[in-house]
Amino acid sequence: MKVSDIKLNIEKILDDNKANNIISINLKNKSYIADYMVVASGTSSRHLQSLSEILVTELKKLGIRDGLIEGRDSNDWKLVDAHDVIIHIFHPEKREFYDLEKMWSEEIPKEKAMI
């Protein structure tokens, strides 16, 4: 499965499970850590945890068997590592504070990408 198809599946899974404000950021010319970053908001700490667990379960069905959840102890943020797609799920206030969309919106030449 192509990375762009995995990203589309992730967006659909998040949308189907009531994540809010789902944004995808193309990282191909910005970083070597992944091809895409998906950022979404949940409505509560329980919703954040549920979204991250659902993502890992559904990613396994797509063949991504070793997806990892970071931030299990956090009530405000979860990260799901799906290799070429990184998913951040935030409580709205934390999302506004970290503002990853703004941070990653700037075009960076590939030769200058640090990570």
Z-matrix of the N, CA and C atoms (Angstrom, degrees):
N
C 1 1.448
C 2 1.522 1 108.72
N 3 1.321 2 116.23 1 136.27
C 4 1.454 3 121.64 2 179.46
C 5 1.529 4 110.58 3 -71.95
N 6 1.314 5 114.89 4 152.69
C 7 1.464 6 120.80 5 -179.51
C 8 1.524 7 110.66 6 -59.93
N 9 1.317 8 117.62 7 -39.44
C 10 1.468 9 119.61 8 179.63
C 11 1.531 10 111.14 9 -63.58
N 12 1.331 11 117.53 10 -33.68
C 13 1.472 12 120.74 11 176.45
C 14 1.527 13 111.26 12 -69.92
N 15 1.319 14 116.70 13 -38.02
C 16 1.469 15 120.69 14 176.68
C 17 1.524 16 109.46 15 -62.77
N 18 1.330 17 116.62 16 -44.09
C 19 1.472 18 121.09 17 178.39
C 20 1.526 19 110.93 18 -59.60
N 21 1.318 20 116.86 19 -44.99
C 22 1.470 21 120.52 20 178.92
C 23 1.526 22 111.31 21 -62.35
N 24 1.330 23 117.29 22 -40.06
C 25 1.463 24 121.22 23 176.89
C 26 1.523 25 110.73 24 -63.24
N 27 1.313 26 117.17 25 -41.98
C 28 1.465 27 121.63 26 178.94
C 29 1.519 28 110.24 27 -61.99
N 30 1.329 29 116.97 28 -45.45
C 31 1.462 30 120.61 29 178.55
C 32 1.529 31 110.60 30 -59.74
N 33 1.320 32 116.86 31 -42.01
C 34 1.467 33 120.76 32 180.00
C 35 1.524 34 111.44 33 -66.31
N 36 1.335 35 116.91 34 -43.13
C 37 1.470 36 120.69 35 178.55
C 38 1.526 37 109.90 36 -59.76
N 39 1.320 38 116.72 37 -46.08
C 40 1.464 39 120.52 38 178.89
C 41 1.526 40 111.05 39 -62.00
N 42 1.321 41 116.64 40 -45.17
C 43 1.461 42 120.59 41 179.97
C 44 1.524 43 111.50 42 -63.89
N 45 1.321 44 116.78 43 -44.23
C 46 1.473 45 121.06 44 179.72
C 47 1.525 46 112.18 45 -61.30
N 48 1.341 47 116.46 46 -25.49
C 49 1.459 48 121.26 47 -177.53
C 50 1.525 49 112.65 48 -106.39
N 51 1.328 50 115.00 49 24.44
C 52 1.468 51 123.14 50 169.59
C 53 1.521 52 115.66 51 68.62
N 54 1.348 53 117.79 52 26.53
C 55 1.459 54 119.56 53 170.67
C 56 1.524 55 107.74 54 -68.52
N 57 1.310 56 116.43 55 151.54
C 58 1.464 57 121.75 56 -178.09
C 59 1.518 58 110.99 57 -109.40
N 60 1.346 59 114.75 58 152.73
C 61 1.460 60 122.41 59 170.76
C 62 1.533 61 112.06 60 48.88
N 63 1.309 62 116.84 61 58.16
C 64 1.465 63 122.81 62 -178.20
C 65 1.530 64 108.84 63 -79.91
N 66 1.324 65 115.70 64 122.04
C 67 1.459 66 122.57 65 -178.07
C 68 1.529 67 108.19 66 -126.81
N 69 1.334 68 116.64 67 135.89
C 70 1.460 69 121.19 68 174.65
C 71 1.521 70 109.25 69 -111.71
N 72 1.313 71 115.25 70 138.02
C 73 1.461 72 121.76 71 -179.04
C 74 1.520 73 107.96 72 -122.34
N 75 1.312 74 116.30 73 125.70
C 76 1.454 75 121.85 74 177.22
C 77 1.533 76 108.08 75 -78.45
N 78 1.313 77 116.77 76 119.81
C 79 1.474 78 121.71 77 -178.40
C 80 1.524 79 112.96 78 -102.78
N 81 1.312 80 117.97 79 3.99
C 82 1.467 81 121.39 80 -171.26
C 83 1.519 82 113.75 81 -55.55
N 84 1.315 83 119.56 82 -36.91
C 85 1.461 84 121.39 83 178.92
C 86 1.522 85 112.39 84 -106.31
N 87 1.330 86 116.40 85 17.34
C 88 1.459 87 120.38 86 -176.30
C 89 1.516 88 113.49 87 -120.84
N 90 1.319 89 117.31 88 -29.03
C 91 1.456 90 120.49 89 -174.50
C 92 1.519 91 110.04 90 -159.28
N 93 1.303 92 115.29 91 157.60
C 94 1.460 93 120.93 92 176.68
C 95 1.527 94 111.76 93 -97.96
N 96 1.328 95 118.27 94 -0.87
C 97 1.458 96 120.44 95 -175.88
C 98 1.514 97 113.49 96 -72.16
N 99 1.348 98 116.48 97 -29.22
C 100 1.461 99 120.90 98 -179.39
C 101 1.521 100 108.31 99 -166.70
N 102 1.332 101 115.63 100 166.87
C 103 1.464 102 120.27 101 175.88
C 104 1.522 103 111.90 102 -86.34
N 105 1.345 104 116.36 103 -31.95
C 106 1.462 105 121.34 104 -178.74
C 107 1.517 106 110.63 105 -139.45
N 108 1.325 107 113.81 106 150.85
C 109 1.456 108 121.74 107 169.58
C 110 1.523 109 106.43 108 -122.67
N 111 1.316 110 116.21 109 131.67
C 112 1.455 111 121.44 110 175.23
C 113 1.519 112 106.89 111 -113.21
N 114 1.324 113 115.86 112 130.12
C 115 1.460 114 121.70 113 -179.90
C 116 1.533 115 107.36 114 -120.19
N 117 1.324 116 115.69 115 133.00
C 118 1.462 117 120.89 116 179.71
C 119 1.519 118 109.36 117 -144.64
N 120 1.317 119 115.65 118 164.36
C 121 1.467 120 121.32 119 177.48
C 122 1.521 121 109.77 120 -117.02
N 123 1.324 122 114.57 121 147.67
C 124 1.456 123 122.01 122 172.45
C 125 1.515 124 108.58 123 -114.21
N 126 1.313 125 116.74 124 170.84
C 127 1.461 126 120.60 125 -174.13
C 128 1.523 127 113.87 126 -96.52
N 129 1.327 128 117.27 127 -16.27
C 130 1.470 129 121.36 128 -178.89
C 131 1.521 130 108.44 129 -159.09
N 132 1.328 131 116.50 130 169.49
C 133 1.466 132 119.47 131 178.34
C 134 1.524 133 110.77 132 -62.08
N 135 1.310 134 116.71 133 -37.21
C 136 1.470 135 120.79 134 177.98
C 137 1.530 136 110.92 135 -65.12
N 138 1.335 137 116.91 136 -39.70
C 139 1.457 138 121.30 137 178.40
C 140 1.527 139 110.54 138 -65.37
N 141 1.339 140 117.26 139 -41.46
C 142 1.467 141 121.21 140 177.58
C 143 1.519 142 110.62 141 -59.24
N 144 1.326 143 116.65 142 -46.89
C 145 1.459 144 121.01 143 -179.57
C 146 1.530 145 110.30 144 -63.36
N 147 1.303 146 116.37 145 -44.65
C 148 1.460 147 120.93 146 -179.73
C 149 1.530 148 111.21 147 -61.72
N 150 1.329 149 117.13 148 -46.29
C 151 1.466 150 120.43 149 178.76
C 152 1.517 151 111.44 150 -58.57
N 153 1.331 152 117.27 151 -43.66
C 154 1.469 153 119.92 152 -178.63
C 155 1.522 154 111.08 153 -66.49
N 156 1.308 155 118.13 154 -40.85
C 157 1.467 156 121.10 155 179.30
C 158 1.530 157 111.61 156 -68.25
N 159 1.333 158 116.89 157 -40.40
C 160 1.463 159 120.45 158 177.08
C 161 1.523 160 109.95 159 -62.22
N 162 1.326 161 117.13 160 -42.68
C 163 1.465 162 120.55 161 179.11
C 164 1.524 163 111.42 162 -58.56
N 165 1.315 164 117.26 163 -48.25
C 166 1.472 165 120.30 164 -179.37
C 167 1.529 166 110.44 165 -60.85
N 168 1.319 167 117.40 166 -42.75
C 169 1.467 168 121.54 167 178.92
C 170 1.526 169 111.01 168 -62.15
N 171 1.327 170 116.58 169 -46.57
C 172 1.467 171 120.48 170 -178.40
C 173 1.524 172 111.65 171 -70.73
N 174 1.327 173 117.63 172 -33.83
C 175 1.467 174 120.55 173 177.13
C 176 1.523 175 110.96 174 -64.53
N 177 1.318 176 117.25 175 -35.53
C 178 1.466 177 120.62 176 175.83
C 179 1.520 178 110.47 177 -59.50
N 180 1.320 179 117.02 178 -38.94
C 181 1.468 180 121.39 179 178.42
C 182 1.527 181 111.46 180 -65.63
N 183 1.353 182 116.50 181 -25.05
C 184 1.459 183 121.50 182 178.28
C 185 1.527 184 112.60 183 -89.59
N 186 1.336 185 116.23 184 0.44
C 187 1.455 186 120.44 185 178.43
C 188 1.518 187 114.96 186 99.16
N 189 1.316 188 118.17 187 1.65
C 190 1.466 189 121.73 188 177.09
C 191 1.519 190 106.25 189 -96.77
N 192 1.310 191 115.63 190 88.92
C 193 1.459 192 121.95 191 -169.89
C 194 1.524 193 114.09 192 -83.47
N 195 1.320 194 117.11 193 -21.14
C 196 1.463 195 118.63 194 -175.66
C 197 1.529 196 112.45 195 -113.32
N 198 1.336 197 116.46 196 36.77
C 199 1.461 198 120.37 197 173.96
C 200 1.525 199 109.18 198 -64.83
N 201 1.309 200 116.37 199 139.17
C 202 1.465 201 121.63 200 -175.57
C 203 1.517 202 111.28 201 -117.23
N 204 1.326 203 115.86 202 147.00
C 205 1.465 204 121.85 203 173.86
C 206 1.525 205 107.84 204 -107.75
N 207 1.322 206 115.30 205 124.93
C 208 1.465 207 121.61 206 172.21
C 209 1.525 208 107.40 207 -105.71
N 210 1.322 209 116.76 208 151.04
C 211 1.455 210 120.92 209 177.80
C 212 1.519 211 113.58 210 84.51
N 213 1.331 212 116.62 211 25.57
C 214 1.475 213 119.83 212 -179.50
C 215 1.529 214 112.20 213 -56.44
N 216 1.338 215 117.09 214 -31.91
C 217 1.464 216 120.57 215 -178.48
C 218 1.529 217 113.39 216 -88.11
N 219 1.325 218 116.69 217 -3.93
C 220 1.460 219 120.33 218 -178.41
C 221 1.525 220 110.95 219 -89.03
N 222 1.317 221 116.33 220 140.69
C 223 1.459 222 121.67 221 175.42
C 224 1.523 223 112.15 222 -91.19
N 225 1.350 224 117.08 223 -9.00
C 226 1.459 225 121.57 224 -171.25
C 227 1.524 226 115.19 225 -113.92
N 228 1.342 227 118.04 226 -12.28
C 229 1.454 228 119.82 227 -170.72
C 230 1.520 229 110.41 228 -159.15
N 231 1.318 230 115.43 229 140.52
C 232 1.470 231 122.71 230 172.83
C 233 1.516 232 107.11 231 -135.48
N 234 1.313 233 116.11 232 147.99
C 235 1.449 234 122.12 233 173.71
C 236 1.511 235 107.21 234 -126.18
N 237 1.322 236 116.10 235 131.05
C 238 1.454 237 120.87 236 174.29
C 239 1.515 238 106.64 237 -113.99
N 240 1.332 239 116.22 238 122.31
C 241 1.454 240 122.64 239 -179.76
C 242 1.521 241 108.37 240 -95.85
N 243 1.325 242 115.62 241 109.10
C 244 1.462 243 121.33 242 177.66
C 245 1.528 244 109.08 243 -110.96
N 246 1.321 245 116.06 244 39.35
C 247 1.462 246 125.64 245 178.67
C 248 1.519 247 111.94 246 66.60
N 249 1.320 248 118.50 247 -87.56
C 250 1.464 249 121.56 248 -176.64
C 251 1.521 250 112.99 249 -85.99
N 252 1.327 251 116.76 250 -2.97
C 253 1.462 252 122.11 251 175.62
C 254 1.524 253 107.44 252 -132.66
N 255 1.333 254 115.58 253 126.81
C 256 1.461 255 121.39 254 177.17
C 257 1.522 256 107.26 255 -109.06
N 258 1.319 257 116.42 256 131.68
C 259 1.456 258 121.04 257 -177.40
C 260 1.525 259 109.29 258 -115.86
N 261 1.328 260 116.02 259 122.50
C 262 1.463 261 122.10 260 174.36
C 263 1.520 262 107.57 261 -106.20
N 264 1.327 263 116.56 262 128.57
C 265 1.459 264 121.45 263 176.74
C 266 1.529 265 106.57 264 -121.35
N 267 1.316 266 115.95 265 118.69
C 268 1.456 267 122.33 266 -172.79
C 269 1.518 268 112.21 267 -117.92
N 270 1.318 269 114.87 268 154.67
C 271 1.456 270 121.59 269 160.39
C 272 1.534 271 104.19 270 -72.26
N 273 1.336 272 120.28 271 140.90
C 274 1.471 273 121.62 272 -172.99
C 275 1.530 274 115.46 273 -51.89
N 276 1.327 275 118.47 274 -40.05
C 277 1.467 276 120.17 275 -179.14
C 278 1.530 277 111.38 276 -66.25
N 279 1.314 278 117.36 277 -40.72
C 280 1.474 279 120.59 278 178.82
C 281 1.521 280 110.34 279 -68.92
N 282 1.312 281 116.47 280 -37.05
C 283 1.464 282 119.70 281 178.42
C 284 1.518 283 110.18 282 -61.85
N 285 1.322 284 116.46 283 -43.53
C 286 1.458 285 120.34 284 178.38
C 287 1.530 286 110.52 285 -64.06
N 288 1.322 287 117.39 286 -39.65
C 289 1.459 288 121.88 287 -179.79
C 290 1.528 289 111.53 288 -62.98
N 291 1.331 290 117.91 289 -48.52
C 292 1.464 291 121.56 290 -177.07
C 293 1.527 292 112.71 291 -79.71
N 294 1.316 293 118.09 292 -30.41
C 295 1.466 294 124.02 293 174.01
C 296 1.538 295 113.05 294 45.93
N 297 1.319 296 115.12 295 54.54
C 298 1.470 297 120.26 296 -179.64
C 299 1.529 298 112.59 297 -60.36
N 300 1.316 299 116.66 298 -32.49
C 301 1.464 300 119.16 299 179.75
C 302 1.524 301 111.03 300 -59.60
N 303 1.313 302 116.95 301 -43.56
C 304 1.465 303 120.39 302 179.05
C 305 1.526 304 110.42 303 -68.30
N 306 1.320 305 115.91 304 -43.16
C 307 1.461 306 120.47 305 -178.26
C 308 1.529 307 111.75 306 -58.82
N 309 1.325 308 116.55 307 -40.36
C 310 1.457 309 120.81 308 -175.20
C 311 1.518 310 113.63 309 -97.77
N 312 1.343 311 118.86 310 5.10
C 313 1.461 312 120.53 311 -177.55
C 314 1.526 313 112.48 312 -79.69
N 315 1.318 314 116.67 313 -23.24
C 316 1.451 315 120.79 314 -178.16
C 317 1.527 316 110.58 315 -72.26
N 318 1.333 317 115.74 316 134.58
C 319 1.465 318 120.27 317 176.40
C 320 1.527 319 109.49 318 -75.25
N 321 1.323 320 116.35 319 129.64
C 322 1.452 321 122.43 320 179.74
C 323 1.532 322 107.07 321 -123.30
N 324 1.336 323 117.24 322 126.47
C 325 1.467 324 118.12 323 177.39
C 326 1.531 325 110.61 324 -58.72
N 327 1.323 326 116.92 325 141.09
C 328 1.464 327 121.50 326 -175.30
C 329 1.520 328 111.81 327 -56.39
N 330 1.317 329 117.17 328 -35.05
C 331 1.469 330 118.88 329 -179.64
C 332 1.526 331 112.90 330 -65.92
N 333 1.321 332 116.71 331 -21.38
C 334 1.460 333 120.71 332 -179.44
C 335 1.522 334 113.03 333 -98.64
N 336 1.316 335 117.17 334 -3.16
C 337 1.475 336 119.75 335 179.25
C 338 1.511 337 108.97 336 -63.78
N 339 1.320 338 116.67 337 129.01
C 340 1.462 339 121.49 338 -175.16
C 341 1.505 340 112.83 339 -89.35
N 342 1.335 341 117.40 340 -34.18
C 343 1.457 342 120.27 341 -173.63
C 344 1.500 343 108.97 342 -113.03
